[in-house]
Amino acid sequence: MKNTIKLAIIFFIILGIVIILPSKKEKEDKNDFKTEQLISLPEPMLEKLIVYTKEGKIELVKENEKYKIVSTEYIAGPQEFSLFLGDINSIEGYKIKEIKQIKEEKIFIEAYLKNNIKKYVSIVGKSEFGKDSYFLKTEKGFYQIESEKINKVLDYTIKKLRNHAITDFISDDIKEFWIDNINFYKDQSNKWLIKDYKEEIDENKVFGAFAMATGLRAKEFTCSKNLKEYNLDKPNHKLVIYKSDDNKIVIIFSKKNNNYYGYSDTVKEIFEIYKTDWDILEKNKDYYKKEKEDKKEVKDNEK
């Protein structure tokens, strides 16, 4: 009787272990559904990056902490390059068994890092069944990844990587700036004011003008210098920035078909701007006048 009880206890212990602990095969099956990062490129270590996109070869070389786009006159923007590198580092796929018969291997990403480290990702095929996907190869092995997950990188262009910052200054970099006939200057306490304006100003609105003037970004580049085509031969607005080193930047603006464009000799190309920036250019001097509290309360109540 005692032996029977002992055997029953042992049986239930073993059964519990079998139920609770997954088999080796189950573990392997679960791992099959985990994605892995294909390539990791720490920016401080990076010296050169080559990516073959739908547009063609994009090669970037680090020079003085900036990334020059090889075979062009352009520098990649810090923000643009950071997003690009982030998209590359975010590529994940399912690890698969070795593909023995590779018809054609195309390099997708080549990266050269400090200490003579080289990393790569190549495309070795495309799935003909199920979801549209690619087979990729790295120094770690073979992977399968859905097409939409690498199209973000494949769709990059040189135009998208270019530095979209038209102006990039801090307060100490400039002495004054003009939007049309409105002259913004800073006093001895570095407070921005409007010259020859006796009304009390709204500091938030003045700061909005300062932020636009010193942090103007292109929405899109047109690859054109034809001012007449974009109505820039007769501009609507002009921004003039006087820098602390006595240099001057002049940017002219116009509107065409509900789009807004600018041109500057520093960029030497017509670029599209955001409507929010255009709206600031449209403001007259009285816009910057501080509203009286009673009027402000009436407006708030109307809302």
TORFI-961135 format. One record per residue: x, y, z of N, C-alpha, C in turn. Coordinates in pm, 1 decimal. Atoms other than C-alpha are relative to their C-alpha. Layout:
BEGIN
R         nx         ny         nz        cax        cay        caz         cx         cy         cz
R          X          Y          Z          X          Y          Z          X          Y          Z
...
//
This chain:
BEGIN
R         nx         ny         nz        cax        cay        caz         cx         cy         cz
R       83.3     -120.8        0.0        0.0        0.0        0.0       86.2      125.0        0.0
R      -90.3     -114.8       -8.3      279.8      235.9       97.8       73.5       20.7     -132.0
R      -71.3      -10.0      128.4      465.3      154.6     -224.5      -89.1       61.4     -107.1
R       95.2      -54.2       98.1      151.9      233.3     -424.9      -14.0      150.3       15.6
R       11.5     -144.2      -27.9      118.8      573.9     -257.7      125.6       73.1      -47.4
R     -126.3      -61.2       42.9      486.7      647.1     -318.2        6.6       12.3     -151.3
R       -2.4       -2.0      147.7      456.3      554.2     -684.7      -95.0      105.3      -54.8
R       98.5     -100.3       43.6      147.5      773.0     -717.6       56.3      140.4       16.2
R      -59.5     -133.2      -25.2      329.2     1068.7     -562.4      106.3       30.4     -103.9
R     -107.2      -18.4       99.6      631.1     1019.3     -793.7      -59.9       28.9     -137.0
R       65.7      -17.2      130.0      398.2      990.0    -1093.4      -51.3      144.0      -16.8
R       57.2     -135.3        8.8      221.9     1319.5    -1014.7      108.8      107.3       -1.3
R     -112.6      -95.1        4.0      555.0     1498.2     -951.3       56.3        9.1     -141.3
R      -53.2        2.8      137.6      686.3     1385.5    -1289.9      -96.3       64.5      -97.0
R      102.3      -58.3       86.8      357.3     1479.3    -1455.6       -1.0      152.8       11.2
R       -3.3     -144.5      -22.6      375.4     1825.2    -1297.4      118.7       64.1      -68.8
R     -120.8      -51.9       65.2      730.6     1876.6    -1423.3      -18.8        6.4     -150.2
R       23.8        5.9      145.0      628.4     1771.7    -1775.3      -92.8      111.5      -44.5
R       98.8     -102.5       35.9      331.1     2010.3    -1774.5       59.0      140.0       14.0
R      -49.6     -135.1      -30.4      511.8     2308.3    -1617.8      118.6       38.5      -87.3
R     -120.8      -33.7       75.1      847.8     2290.0    -1791.5      -18.0      -29.3     -149.1
R       11.9       23.9      143.5      841.4     2335.4    -2171.7      113.8      -87.5      -49.8
R     -102.4       86.0       58.9     1027.3     2087.3    -2381.1      102.8       84.0      -74.5
R     -106.2      -67.6       74.1     1347.3     2179.5    -2560.1      -51.5       46.3     -134.9
R       54.2      -35.9      131.6     1160.3     2175.5    -2889.9      -93.0      120.5       10.2
R       90.6     -113.2      -19.1      895.0     2411.1    -2752.3       78.4      129.2       16.5
R      -84.8     -117.6      -17.2     1168.8     2650.8    -2644.0       54.3       47.0     -133.8
R      -53.5      -34.8      131.3     1320.7     2637.2    -2989.2     -107.0       62.8      -87.3
R      110.9      -53.7       79.1      980.1     2695.5    -3147.7      -32.0      143.5       39.8
R       28.4     -135.6      -46.6      924.1     3000.9    -2928.1      106.7       96.6      -48.5
R     -109.8      -84.8       45.4     1266.2     3138.0    -3018.5      -10.9       32.4     -148.7
R       17.3      -21.2      143.8     1174.1     3097.6    -3385.7      -85.0      123.7      -28.7
R       90.0     -112.2       21.7      915.5     3372.8    -3341.7       55.1      130.8       57.3
R      -62.5     -121.5      -51.1     1157.4     3622.8    -3185.9       82.1       65.5     -109.9
R      -79.5      -73.1       98.5     1304.3     3893.3    -3403.8      131.6       44.6       62.9
R     -131.0      -44.9      -45.7     1667.1     3999.7    -3381.1       39.9      125.9      -77.0
R      -55.9     -118.1       65.9     1838.5     4327.8    -3457.3      107.5      -46.1      -97.4
R      -93.1       46.8      102.1     2028.2     4279.8    -3782.8      136.2       66.6       10.3
R     -126.5      -73.3       -2.0     2292.3     4547.5    -3739.6       -7.7      109.4      105.8
R       -7.7     -103.5     -103.4     2402.1     4779.1    -3460.3      117.2       91.7      -32.5
R     -102.6      -97.4       37.8     2591.4     5095.6    -3554.3        1.2      115.0      100.5
R      -10.7     -112.8      -94.3     2689.8     5318.2    -3258.7       59.6      121.1      -72.4
R      -45.2     -117.9       76.4     2726.5     5668.9    -3404.0      142.3       44.1       35.3
R     -137.0      -44.2      -31.1     3045.5     5760.3    -3209.5      108.9      -86.1      -64.6
R      -97.7       91.9       59.9     3219.3     5457.1    -3363.2        1.2        8.1     -152.9
R       19.4        4.0      144.2     3099.7     5519.2    -3718.8       95.0       95.3      -72.9
R      -88.3      -82.9       81.2     3343.7     5649.4    -3982.3      -52.5       15.8     -142.9
R       55.4       -6.6      136.3     3176.5     5566.2    -4313.8     -120.2      -92.9       -9.6
R      122.2       79.4       16.5     2832.4     5440.1    -4412.4      -43.2        4.3     -146.3
R       48.2       11.0      138.0     2717.8     5315.7    -4753.1     -130.8      -77.6        1.6
R      130.1       65.8        8.1     2353.6     5229.9    -4818.7      -48.2        4.5     -144.4
R       52.6        8.1      136.1     2209.8     5112.0    -5150.6     -152.4        4.9        7.3
R      144.5      -20.9       -7.1     1856.5     5251.9    -5168.9      -60.8      -14.4     -139.5
R       67.4        5.6      130.5     1598.5     5255.1    -5447.8       53.5      107.6      -93.7
R      -56.2     -108.8       79.8     1752.4     5583.6    -5562.6      138.9      -34.2      -51.8
R     -136.6       34.8       37.2     2100.7     5434.1    -5577.0       90.8       -0.5      122.0
R      -99.7        5.4     -107.2     2418.8     5445.5    -5372.1        5.1      132.7       75.6
R      -18.4     -116.8      -86.1     2429.2     5686.3    -5077.3      119.0      -29.5       90.3
R     -121.9       20.1      -78.4     2774.7     5716.8    -4922.7       24.1      122.5       87.6
R      -23.3     -108.2      -95.7     2840.9     5922.9    -4611.6      131.5      -23.8       73.0
R     -129.6        8.5      -66.6     3183.7     5995.0    -4464.3        6.3      105.6      109.3
R       -8.2      -94.3     -111.7     3240.3     6154.8    -4125.4      124.3       87.8      -14.1
R     -107.4      -98.7        4.8     3448.7     6472.7    -4141.2      -30.8      109.4      100.8
R       20.1     -102.1     -103.1     3484.3     6699.4    -3836.8     -137.3      -12.1       65.7
R      125.1       30.3      -69.8     3186.3     6533.2    -3667.9     -125.5       26.4      -83.4
R      114.1      -13.6       91.0     2964.7     6596.6    -3972.1       10.5     -106.6     -107.6
R        0.1      105.3      102.0     2861.0     6349.8    -4242.8      -17.1       61.3     -138.5
R        3.8      -51.3      137.3     2948.9     6455.6    -4595.3      -61.7     -106.1      -90.7
R       60.0       91.2       97.8     2735.8     6301.8    -4869.4       92.4       -2.5     -120.7
R     -103.2       13.1      102.9     3001.7     6176.6    -5111.3      -59.6       21.3     -138.8
R       37.2      -30.6      139.1     2984.5     6291.9    -5476.5     -107.1      108.9       -9.1
R       91.6     -114.3        1.0     2764.7     6587.9    -5378.8       66.9      113.6       77.5
R      -49.7     -114.1      -78.2     2818.3     6931.1    -5225.1      -67.5        8.6      135.8
R       86.1       -9.5     -117.6     2584.5     6848.7    -4937.8       58.9      -68.8      122.8
R      -26.2       61.5     -129.9     2624.5     6770.3    -4570.1     -132.9      -55.1       52.2
R      122.8       54.6      -60.8     2371.4     6541.5    -4402.0      -33.2       80.1      125.1
R       41.4      -72.8     -119.6     2170.2     6726.4    -4140.2       13.3      -87.3      122.9
R      -11.1       79.8     -123.6     2231.9     6616.4    -3779.2     -129.9      -72.2       33.9
R      129.9       60.1      -29.8     1860.8     6554.6    -3727.2      -35.7     -106.2     -103.7
R       32.4       93.2      108.9     1819.2     6386.6    -4066.1       84.0     -127.5       10.2
R      -86.9      117.3       -9.6     2121.2     6158.8    -4016.9      -36.0      -85.7      121.1
R       38.2       73.5     -121.1     2012.1     6064.8    -3665.7     -121.6      -88.8      -26.1
R      119.2       79.1       34.7     1672.9     5949.6    -3799.2       36.7     -115.1      -93.1
R      -44.6      101.3       96.7     1842.4     5760.4    -4085.3       69.3     -114.7       72.2
R      -72.6      102.6      -74.5     2078.6     5577.6    -3850.4      -93.7      -76.1       92.8
R       98.2       65.6      -86.2     1790.9     5506.7    -3613.9      -83.2     -101.5      -75.4
R       77.9       93.2       83.0     1591.3     5346.1    -3895.8       81.9     -123.3      -36.5
R      -87.7      113.0       32.2     1891.5     5129.2    -3987.6       15.1      -91.0      121.6
R      -18.1       78.6     -122.2     1950.3     5019.3    -3628.4     -129.1      -68.2       46.1
R      129.2       57.1      -39.8     1578.0     4940.2    -3594.7      -41.5     -119.6      -85.8
R       35.5      112.8       87.0     1579.8     4675.1    -3868.8       12.7     -131.0       77.9
R        1.3      128.7      -69.7     1481.4     4342.1    -3713.7      -59.0     -107.0      -90.6
R       50.9      109.5       81.3     1418.1     4003.1    -3869.9        3.9     -131.6       75.2
R        0.9      133.9      -58.2     1362.5     3635.8    -3798.4      121.1      -77.7      -50.7
R     -116.7       77.4       41.2     1677.7     3425.5    -3798.8      -44.7     -131.6      -62.4
R       36.3      122.2       72.1     1657.0     3135.7    -4045.8      125.1      -83.0      -26.6
R     -113.1       87.3       31.9     1872.6     2842.8    -4153.0       76.5       55.7     -119.8
R      -86.2      -48.3      108.2     2157.6     2901.6    -4394.0      -61.3      -29.4     -137.4
R       45.5       18.7      138.3     2056.4     2953.1    -4756.6      122.2      -43.1      -81.3
R     -119.2       55.1       65.5     2296.8     2730.4    -4949.2       12.3       44.3     -146.0
R       -4.4      -38.5      141.9     2198.6     2827.3    -5303.5      -46.9      145.1      -14.9
R       29.1     -143.1       15.9     2219.7     3204.9    -5338.0       19.5       37.4     -146.3
R       -7.9      -36.4      141.8     2138.5     3320.4    -5690.8       77.8      129.9      -19.8
R      -65.7     -130.1       13.5     2251.6     3679.3    -5639.7        2.1       68.1      136.0
R      -13.0      -71.4     -127.1     2383.7     3871.2    -5339.3       27.1      147.5      -26.8
R      -15.0     -144.4       18.6     2338.9     4248.0    -5333.4       25.5       66.4      134.2
R      -30.1      -72.5     -123.0     2501.4     4465.7    -5071.3     -108.9      103.5       23.7
R      103.6      -94.9      -39.4     2238.9     4668.1    -4886.8       60.1      110.6       88.3
R      -62.6      -94.7      -93.0     2436.3     4830.5    -4603.3      144.2      -43.1       24.7
R     -139.4       21.3      -38.0     2812.4     4862.7    -4549.6       38.1      108.4       99.8
R      -38.8      -98.2     -100.9     2946.0     5029.0    -4237.7      143.9      -24.7       43.3
R     -139.5        6.9      -42.4     3305.9     5104.8    -4145.0       14.0       77.8      131.1
R      -10.1      -58.6     -132.4     3373.6     5170.0    -3777.8      145.9        6.4       44.7
R     -134.7       -9.6      -54.9     3675.8     5253.7    -3567.5       52.3     -139.2       32.9
R      -69.0      126.7      -31.4     3932.0     4978.6    -3488.8      -15.3     -101.1     -113.2
R        8.4       85.7      119.9     3894.6     4843.3    -3845.5     -116.6      -99.4        4.7
R      118.8       85.7       -6.1     3549.9     4699.6    -3774.6      -89.2       29.5     -120.6
R       90.6      -14.5      114.5     3330.0     4638.7    -4078.1     -125.4      -84.7       24.6
R      126.7       72.1      -10.9     2963.5     4541.3    -4068.5      -76.3       14.7     -130.9
R       73.6       -5.3      126.5     2728.1     4462.4    -4353.1     -135.7      -69.0       12.0
R      126.4       72.1       21.6     2378.6     4357.9    -4452.9      -15.2      -11.7     -150.6
R       21.1       18.2      143.7     2316.9     4207.7    -4795.2     -133.5      -68.5      -25.1
R      126.2       62.3       41.4     2001.1     4103.1    -4976.1       33.9     -120.5      -86.6
R      -34.9      121.8       72.7     2021.6     3744.0    -5095.5     -120.4      -63.7      -69.5
R      116.4       55.9       68.0     1667.0     3684.0    -5218.6     -129.9       62.2       49.3
R      132.3      -50.3      -35.8     1298.5     3754.7    -5198.3      -96.4     -117.9        5.2
R       94.2      110.5      -16.8     1020.9     3529.3    -5076.9     -104.8        1.3     -111.8
R      101.4       12.6      105.3      784.8     3400.4    -5346.9     -132.9      -47.7       56.4
R      122.1       50.6      -63.5      528.3     3274.8    -5096.6      -34.9       86.0      121.6
R       45.5      -72.2     -118.9      321.0     3437.1    -4822.9       20.8      149.6      -13.9
R      -19.6     -144.5       -1.7      390.5     3794.7    -4721.1      124.5       38.3      -77.3
R     -114.6      -52.2       73.7      623.2     4002.6    -4935.8      114.9       23.1       98.0
R     -111.4      -11.3      -93.9      959.9     3965.4    -4763.2      132.6      -24.8      -69.7
R     -136.4       16.9       51.2     1335.7     3967.1    -4817.5       75.0     -100.4       85.9
R      -97.1       79.8      -73.4     1607.1     3722.5    -4720.0      129.1       81.5        6.0
R     -118.1      -82.4      -19.7     1905.0     3907.2    -4572.8      111.2      -80.2       66.4
R     -116.8       67.2      -58.0     2254.6     3805.6    -4471.4       87.1      103.8       70.5
R      -95.8      -83.3      -72.0     2482.9     3957.5    -4208.4      112.2      -90.6       47.9
R     -108.4       82.6      -54.2     2800.6     3843.7    -4035.0      -51.9      -97.1      107.0
R       60.1       87.3     -103.5     2565.0     3683.7    -3776.9      -80.9     -114.8      -58.3
R       79.0      106.5       60.8     2374.2     3466.6    -4026.0     -104.9       52.9      -96.2
R      104.9      -31.5       97.2     2059.5     3469.1    -4240.8     -130.3       38.0       71.4
R      123.9      -49.3      -59.5     1731.1     3647.7    -4171.7     -107.7       17.3     -105.7
R      113.6      -32.4       84.8     1386.6     3688.8    -4317.7      -71.9      119.7       61.5
R       62.4     -121.8      -49.9     1217.3     4027.9    -4289.3     -104.3       49.1      -98.6
R      106.6      -52.1       85.6      893.0     4173.0    -4422.1       47.8      125.1      -73.6
R      -47.8     -108.4       85.3      949.9     4417.6    -4707.4      -26.8      137.2       58.8
R       38.1     -131.9      -51.7      767.0     4703.8    -4538.5       93.0       46.3      111.0
R      -87.5      -36.3     -110.9     1015.9     4691.4    -4251.2      136.3       52.1      -45.0
R     -125.5      -57.6       49.0     1315.2     4772.8    -4469.3      -23.5      106.4     -107.6
R       29.5     -103.1      100.0     1136.5     4993.5    -4723.5       24.5      140.2       53.7
R      -25.1     -129.6      -61.5     1173.3     5280.0    -4476.4      142.6       45.8      -29.4
R     -140.3      -31.6       30.4     1549.2     5262.6    -4534.6       21.6        6.1     -151.1
R      -16.0        3.3      145.8     1526.4     5171.6    -4903.6      -55.6      125.1      -67.7
R       64.0     -117.6       59.1     1309.7     5480.6    -4965.8       76.6      130.0       25.0
R      -77.3     -122.8      -25.9     1572.7     5726.0    -4839.2       63.0       52.8     -128.1
R      -63.9      -67.2      113.1     1709.7     5978.9    -5087.8      101.0      100.6       53.9
R      -97.1     -103.1      -38.9     1995.5     6226.8    -5082.8      -73.7      126.9       41.7
R       77.7     -120.7      -31.7     1737.2     6506.5    -5080.9      -54.9       -7.2      142.2
R       56.8       17.7     -134.5     1581.6     6361.7    -4763.7      107.5       10.7      107.7
R     -108.7       -1.3      -97.1     1921.6     6334.3    -4591.3       66.1      136.6       13.9
R      -62.6     -132.9       -4.7     2029.8     6689.4    -4671.3      -40.2       76.5      125.6
R       29.3      -83.5     -115.9     2046.7     6939.0    -4389.2     -111.6       98.0      -34.2
R      115.6      -84.1       28.2     1704.6     7105.8    -4386.4        0.0      129.4       81.5
R       -8.6     -123.1      -78.4     1816.1     7377.2    -4144.4       48.4      114.1      -90.2
R      -38.0     -117.5       79.2     1817.4     7708.0    -4334.8       72.3       99.9       89.0
R      -70.3      -78.1     -102.2     1908.5     7907.7    -4023.5        8.5      -84.0      125.7
R      -19.6       79.2     -122.0     2046.4     7760.3    -3704.0       88.2       81.3       94.2
R      -73.7      -91.7      -85.3     2145.2     8025.4    -3451.6      -56.6        2.2      141.6
R       46.4      -31.8     -135.1     2126.1     8102.5    -3082.6        3.5      151.4       13.5
R       13.1     -144.7      -18.4     2063.0     8448.4    -2941.5      134.8       71.5      -10.7
R     -131.9      -65.4        2.7     2435.6     8523.9    -2902.2       57.1       11.4     -140.9
R      -53.0       -0.7      137.0     2492.7     8457.8    -3273.3      -43.6      121.9      -79.4
R       54.1     -109.0       81.6     2286.8     8753.3    -3394.1      -21.1      126.9       82.7
R       18.9     -130.0      -64.3     2257.1     9124.8    -3316.5     -144.3       48.6      -14.8
R      136.4      -44.1       27.8     1922.0     9196.5    -3479.2      -50.3      -70.8     -125.5
R       55.7       52.6      123.9     1684.8     9078.9    -3749.9     -122.9       80.7      -38.0
R      115.0      -71.6       54.4     1418.1     9227.7    -3970.1      -93.1      -98.2      -69.1
R      101.7       65.2       83.0     1092.1     9079.1    -4097.3      -73.7      112.7      -70.9
R       49.5     -114.9       77.1      997.4     9321.3    -4372.6       44.4      128.9       68.2
R      -37.0     -128.3      -60.9      986.5     9662.4    -4195.9       -1.0       -3.9      153.4
R       -0.9       12.9     -145.9      978.8     9523.9    -3839.2      141.4      -37.8       44.3
R     -137.5       19.0      -45.8     1316.0     9553.3    -3666.0        1.4      -55.3      143.0
R      -12.8       63.9     -130.6     1377.6     9309.1    -3378.8      145.0       13.1       47.0
R     -135.1      -15.3      -55.3     1675.2     9381.6    -3154.6       -2.1      -45.2      146.3
R       -6.7       41.0     -141.0     1799.4     9275.0    -2811.1       68.5      108.6       81.7
R      -58.2     -101.4      -87.7     1874.9     9501.8    -2520.8      117.3      -60.0       77.3
R     -118.7       44.5      -73.8     2162.8     9472.1    -2273.3      -25.4     -125.7       84.0
R       33.5      120.4      -78.5     1976.6     9202.5    -2080.2      -35.6     -118.2      -90.4
R       28.2      104.3       99.9     1942.1     8995.0    -2401.7     -148.7      -25.6      -19.8
R      143.3        9.0       21.9     1569.3     9058.8    -2412.1      -31.9       55.4     -138.4
R       31.3      -41.5      136.4     1428.3     9079.4    -2765.6     -118.4       96.7       -0.7
R       98.6     -107.3        6.2     1231.2     9395.7    -2844.5      -21.8       42.2     -144.8
R       25.9      -56.0      133.6     1088.3     9582.9    -3144.5       38.6      147.5        2.1
R      -50.6     -137.7        4.9     1263.1     9904.1    -3238.5     -109.7       97.9      -41.8
R       94.1     -108.1       30.6     1060.7    10228.3    -3246.5     -145.8      -43.7       15.4
R      137.6       41.4      -28.2      752.8    10058.3    -3105.5      -27.4       32.1      146.7
R       22.2      -52.6     -134.5      612.8    10234.7    -2799.5      -96.8      -85.2       82.4
R       95.9       83.5      -72.0      344.5     9980.6    -2714.7       72.4     -112.0       76.6
R      -54.7      113.9      -72.7      407.9     9708.1    -2459.0      -14.2     -124.5      -85.8
R        2.2      114.8       90.7      498.9     9392.8    -2648.6      -33.8     -129.2       74.0
R       26.4      135.2      -50.0      388.4     9033.0    -2601.8      128.8      -80.0      -20.4
R     -130.6       66.2        8.9      717.1     8856.2    -2522.1       -8.5     -137.0      -66.6
R       16.3      132.4       60.9      583.4     8515.2    -2628.6       -7.9        9.9     -152.5
R       12.5      -17.9      145.1      491.2     8643.8    -2974.4      132.3       43.5      -62.3
R     -131.6      -42.4       49.0      827.7     8817.0    -3014.4       95.3     -118.7       -3.1
R      -84.7      119.3       -0.3      999.5     8494.8    -2914.4      -35.4      -92.4     -116.6
R       41.2       80.4      115.0      793.1     8315.8    -3182.6       65.7       47.8     -128.3
R      -67.4      -56.3      117.2      937.2     8553.0    -3444.7      148.9      -32.8        3.6
R     -141.7       33.1      -16.4     1288.7     8497.9    -3306.0       24.9     -147.6      -32.4
R      -15.4      144.2       23.5     1242.9     8117.5    -3312.9      -10.5      -32.6     -148.7
R       14.1       22.7      144.3     1125.7     8127.7    -3675.1      124.7       46.6      -73.7
R     -114.1      -58.0       70.8     1411.9     8354.2    -3786.0      129.3      -77.6       21.9
R     -126.4       66.3      -33.6     1686.1     8157.4    -3610.2       -4.1     -151.8      -15.3
R       11.6      145.9       14.0     1550.3     7804.6    -3662.0      -84.1      -39.8     -118.6
R       79.7       27.1      120.4     1398.1     7813.1    -4010.6       45.8     -130.2      -65.2
R      -30.3      127.4       64.4     1378.4     7468.5    -4171.8      -75.6      -14.1     -130.9
R       65.3       27.4      128.4     1303.0     7365.6    -4527.9      -93.7     -119.3       15.0
R       93.1      112.9        5.1      998.6     7146.6    -4572.7       41.7      -93.7     -112.8
R      -40.9       76.7      117.1     1127.2     7034.2    -4911.8       92.7       85.4      -84.5
R      -86.5      -70.3       93.9     1400.7     7126.4    -5159.5      -54.3      -17.7     -141.5
R       57.8        5.5      134.9     1297.7     7208.2    -5516.0      102.4      -34.9     -107.6
R     -107.6       20.4       99.3     1637.9     7160.7    -5690.0      -10.0      102.2     -113.3
R       17.9     -104.7      101.2     1557.7     7485.3    -5874.2       54.3      133.3       51.6
R      -43.3     -136.7      -31.5     1704.7     7837.0    -5886.1      -81.2      102.4      -78.8
R       83.1      -86.7       83.9     1433.3     7978.2    -6110.9      -95.9       80.5       87.7
R       79.3      -82.9      -91.3     1298.8     8262.7    -5897.3     -137.7       31.3      -56.6
R      127.3      -37.4       62.6     1028.4     8357.4    -6145.9     -101.8     -113.2        8.5
R       89.1      116.8       -3.4      883.2     8006.3    -6147.2      -75.3      -10.0      132.4
R       60.1        8.2     -133.1      810.0     8037.3    -5774.3      -40.0      137.8       54.1
R       41.9     -137.5      -34.5      710.4     8407.9    -5776.2       99.2       70.9       91.4
R     -100.9      -61.8      -85.4     1033.3     8492.1    -5594.2       68.9      118.6      -66.7
R      -50.0     -121.8       65.5     1121.3     8755.6    -5855.5      -72.5      123.1       55.0
R       76.4     -106.5      -66.2      855.0     8962.0    -5674.4      -44.3      -53.3      136.5
R       28.6       65.1     -128.5      876.1     8834.6    -5315.5     -102.7       75.2       84.5
R       98.3      -57.2      -92.7      603.9     8889.8    -5056.6       64.8       48.3      129.2
R      -63.1      -32.0     -128.3      835.3     8897.1    -4756.9      151.1      -16.7       -8.1
R     -146.3       10.2       -5.7     1200.6     8938.0    -4664.8       45.7       -8.6      145.9
R      -61.0       15.2     -131.2     1395.6     8820.1    -4360.8      148.0       34.5      -12.1
R     -141.8      -39.2       -0.2     1731.5     8987.5    -4290.8       54.5      -21.5      140.6
R      -62.5       30.2     -128.9     1954.0     8857.9    -4011.4      140.3       60.6        2.5
R     -132.9      -58.8      -19.6     2254.0     9059.7    -3888.5       70.0      -78.4      110.8
R      -70.9       85.9      -94.5     2498.7     8825.2    -3722.6       99.5       79.6       83.9
R      -94.6      -65.3      -91.1     2733.9     8911.5    -3438.6      136.4       20.9      -63.2
R     -129.4      -16.2       69.5     3032.3     8868.5    -3672.1      -10.2       98.7     -116.6
R       25.4     -104.6      100.2     2886.3     9146.8    -3893.1      -36.2      -54.0     -138.7
R       51.6       55.6      125.9     2782.2     8907.9    -4169.2     -151.8       12.1       -1.7
R      144.0      -18.2       16.8     2431.6     8935.6    -4308.0      -57.5     -113.7      -83.4
R       71.6      102.7       77.1     2183.5     8671.8    -4429.9     -133.4       58.1      -44.0
R      125.6      -50.1       54.9     1895.6     8766.9    -4657.4      -77.9     -116.9      -60.0
R       86.1      105.9       53.5     1605.9     8529.0    -4729.5     -128.7       64.9      -49.1
R      124.9      -53.3       55.9     1314.6     8616.7    -4957.1     -103.0     -112.2       -7.5
R      108.0       98.6       -6.1      974.9     8445.7    -4953.5     -113.5       37.9      -94.8
R      115.8      -22.9       86.0      675.7     8404.5    -5183.9      -99.4     -114.8       16.6
R      106.7       99.7       -4.9      353.6     8209.6    -5222.1      -37.0      -40.1     -141.4
R       45.2       49.0      130.3      247.4     7988.9    -5510.6      -89.0     -122.0       21.6
R       94.2      112.7       -9.0      -59.6     7762.6    -5528.9      -11.9      -56.5      141.9
R       14.9       37.8     -140.7     -103.2     7757.5    -5150.8      121.5      -70.9       58.4
R     -127.0       46.1      -54.7      258.7     7657.0    -5103.4       89.1      121.9       19.3
R      -80.0     -115.6      -39.4      528.0     7880.7    -4957.6      147.4      -31.6      -21.4
R     -137.3       25.8       43.3      883.6     7918.2    -5083.3       95.1      108.5       46.8
R     -103.7      -93.5      -39.3     1208.6     8082.3    -4985.6      124.8      -20.0      -82.8
R     -129.4       10.7       70.0     1547.4     8154.6    -5136.6      102.0       83.6       75.2
R     -110.0      -70.8      -65.0     1878.0     8252.9    -4982.8      128.8      -29.7      -73.8
R     -129.8       20.9       64.2     2225.5     8299.2    -5126.3       85.2     -101.9       75.2
R      -75.9       98.3      -77.0     2356.9     8078.4    -4846.8      -37.9     -142.6      -38.8
R       47.2      132.5       41.9     2147.8     7784.6    -4972.3       13.6      -17.1     -150.2
R      -12.8       -3.0      146.7     2152.9     7880.0    -5342.7      -94.5      -99.1      -67.7
R      102.1       87.7       55.8     1838.9     7682.2    -5408.9     -133.9       38.2       60.5
R      133.3      -32.7      -50.5     1465.5     7744.0    -5375.9      -49.2     -116.7       85.6
R       49.7      102.9      -91.0     1308.4     7557.4    -5084.9     -141.2       36.3       45.2
R      135.4      -20.8      -52.5      955.0     7511.9    -4955.1        8.1       15.8      151.1
R        3.0      -18.0     -144.8      875.6     7633.9    -4603.5     -135.9      -43.2       54.9
R      124.4       40.6      -65.7      607.4     7537.0    -4351.2      -95.1      119.1       14.1
R      100.5     -105.5      -11.2      283.8     7731.7    -4328.0       10.7       74.9      133.0
R      -13.3      -65.6     -130.8      346.1     7804.0    -3958.6      104.5      112.1       -5.0
R     -101.5     -104.0       16.3      659.2     7999.1    -4056.9      -53.2      113.8      -87.4
R       60.4     -101.6       86.7      471.9     8177.9    -4334.9      -96.2       88.3       79.2
R       96.4      -75.9      -80.1      203.4     8282.6    -4087.0       68.8      108.1       83.0
R      -74.7     -101.2      -76.3      466.4     8463.1    -3877.0       48.3      111.8      -92.1
R      -43.9     -101.6       96.8      600.8     8641.1    -4185.1     -113.6       95.4      -35.7
R      117.5      -78.5       37.7      247.3     8766.9    -4251.8      -41.4      102.8      106.6
R       45.8      -85.5     -109.6      212.2     8942.8    -3914.9       52.6      142.8      -14.6
R      -46.3     -139.4       -2.4      225.2     9321.8    -3890.2       47.4       35.0      140.9
R      -61.0      -39.8     -127.5      380.7     9518.4    -3603.4      -98.8       -7.9      116.5
R       98.9       -1.9     -108.0       58.1     9549.0    -3404.2      -34.6     -139.6       52.7
R       22.9      137.3      -47.2       33.4     9171.2    -3380.2       77.6      -25.4      129.0
R      -88.6       23.6     -114.4      315.7     9188.4    -3122.9      -36.8       83.9      122.3
R       46.6      -81.9     -111.9      128.7     9434.3    -2902.1      -64.3      -90.3      105.5
R       56.1       79.8     -109.2       43.2     9290.3    -2562.0     -145.1       38.6       22.7
R      142.2      -25.6      -21.2     -329.4     9252.5    -2514.6      -26.6       36.7      145.0
R       40.3      -36.0     -135.3     -492.0     9416.8    -2214.5      -76.7     -116.3       61.1
R       58.9      113.6      -70.4     -615.6     9175.1    -1953.0     -151.0      -11.3      -21.3
R      146.0        6.3       16.2     -982.7     9273.2    -1994.4      -39.5      -53.0     -136.5
R       27.5       50.9      134.9     -973.3     9209.1    -2369.6       31.4     -149.1       -8.3
R      -39.8      140.7        1.5     -794.6     8880.2    -2312.0     -105.9      -87.3       67.8
R      103.6       74.3      -71.1    -1061.0     8770.0    -2064.0     -124.1      -17.2      -85.6
R      116.3        7.5       89.2    -1337.0     8850.1    -2316.1       21.8     -107.7     -105.7
R      -31.6      100.6      102.6    -1161.1     8637.2    -2581.8       -4.4     -140.7       58.6
R        0.6      132.1      -64.6    -1113.8     8351.2    -2337.2     -143.1      -46.6       27.8
R      140.0       33.7      -28.6    -1482.6     8365.9    -2242.1      -75.2      -38.5     -127.7
R       63.8       31.4      128.8    -1582.8     8361.4    -2609.7       31.7     -141.5      -45.2
R      -38.9      137.1       36.3    -1392.7     8036.7    -2651.9      -85.6     -101.4       72.7
//
